[in-house]
Amino acid sequence: TTNKLRVAWLEHFIKYTSSRIVGARRLLILDSYKKLCRESNIYTLCMPPYLLHLLQPLNVGCFSPLKRAYRRQIKSLIRSHINHV
């Protein structure tokens, strides 16, 4: 993507997530634009593009069980009419 498109996307993210903040900060995982994020109290986790394929096995081995457990908890909260995490 171009820099202009990335900034436009980030501004869109800021606009549409500002009303959903619990606390002061948000976490966005991306590879750049730290300054604009910092100004909007968004923490970034920067992942170098050449590293992402190395982390892919974590999706199956580590994060898949975590995602299943999280999904179960979310469904339980929804059944209890709690819809904000």
C-alpha positions as CSV (number, residue, x, y, z in Angstrom):
1,T,0.0,0.0,0.0
2,T,1.0,3.6,-0.4
3,N,1.8,5.9,2.6
4,K,-1.2,8.0,1.7
5,L,-3.5,5.0,1.9
6,R,-2.0,3.8,5.1
7,V,-2.5,7.1,6.8
8,A,-6.1,7.3,5.5
9,W,-6.7,3.8,6.9
10,L,-5.2,4.7,10.3
11,E,-7.3,7.9,10.5
12,H,-10.4,5.7,9.7
13,F,-9.4,3.3,12.5
14,I,-9.0,6.2,14.9
15,K,-12.3,7.7,13.9
16,Y,-14.3,4.5,14.2
17,T,-12.7,3.1,17.3
18,S,-12.6,6.2,19.4
19,S,-16.1,5.7,20.8
20,R,-15.3,2.1,21.7
21,I,-12.3,2.8,24.0
22,V,-12.4,1.3,27.5
23,G,-9.6,3.1,29.3
24,A,-7.2,5.5,27.5
25,R,-5.4,3.3,24.9
26,R,-5.9,0.9,22.1
27,L,-3.6,-1.8,20.7
28,L,-3.1,-2.0,16.9
29,I,-0.7,-4.4,15.4
30,L,0.9,-3.0,12.2
31,D,4.3,-2.2,10.7
32,S,4.6,1.6,10.9
33,Y,3.0,5.0,11.7
34,K,4.1,5.1,15.3
35,K,3.9,8.9,15.5
36,L,0.2,9.2,14.5
37,C,-0.6,6.3,16.8
38,R,1.2,7.8,19.7
39,E,-0.7,11.1,19.2
40,S,-3.9,9.1,19.4
41,N,-2.9,7.0,22.4
42,I,-2.8,3.8,20.4
43,Y,-0.1,1.3,21.3
44,T,1.5,-0.4,18.3
45,L,3.1,-3.8,18.1
46,C,5.4,-3.6,15.1
47,M,6.1,-6.8,13.3
48,P,8.8,-6.9,10.6
49,P,7.3,-8.4,7.4
50,Y,10.1,-11.0,7.2
51,L,9.2,-12.3,10.6
52,L,5.5,-13.0,10.1
53,H,6.0,-16.3,8.3
54,L,8.2,-17.5,11.1
55,L,5.4,-16.8,13.6
56,Q,2.7,-18.6,11.6
57,P,3.2,-22.0,13.5
58,L,2.1,-20.1,16.7
59,N,-1.4,-19.8,15.2
60,V,-1.8,-23.5,15.3
61,G,0.2,-24.5,18.3
62,C,-0.3,-21.7,20.8
63,F,-3.0,-19.3,19.7
64,S,-5.6,-21.8,18.4
65,P,-6.3,-23.2,21.9
66,L,-6.3,-19.7,23.2
67,K,-8.8,-18.6,20.5
68,R,-11.1,-21.5,21.3
69,A,-11.0,-20.7,25.0
70,Y,-11.6,-17.0,24.4
71,R,-14.5,-17.9,22.0
72,R,-16.1,-20.0,24.8
73,Q,-15.8,-17.2,27.3
74,I,-17.2,-14.6,24.8
75,K,-20.2,-16.9,24.1
76,S,-20.8,-17.3,27.8
77,L,-20.7,-13.5,28.3
78,I,-23.1,-13.0,25.4
79,R,-25.6,-15.5,26.8
80,S,-25.4,-13.4,30.0
81,H,-26.2,-10.3,28.0
82,I,-22.7,-8.8,28.5
83,N,-21.7,-7.6,25.0
84,H,-18.7,-5.4,25.8
85,V,-15.2,-6.8,26.5
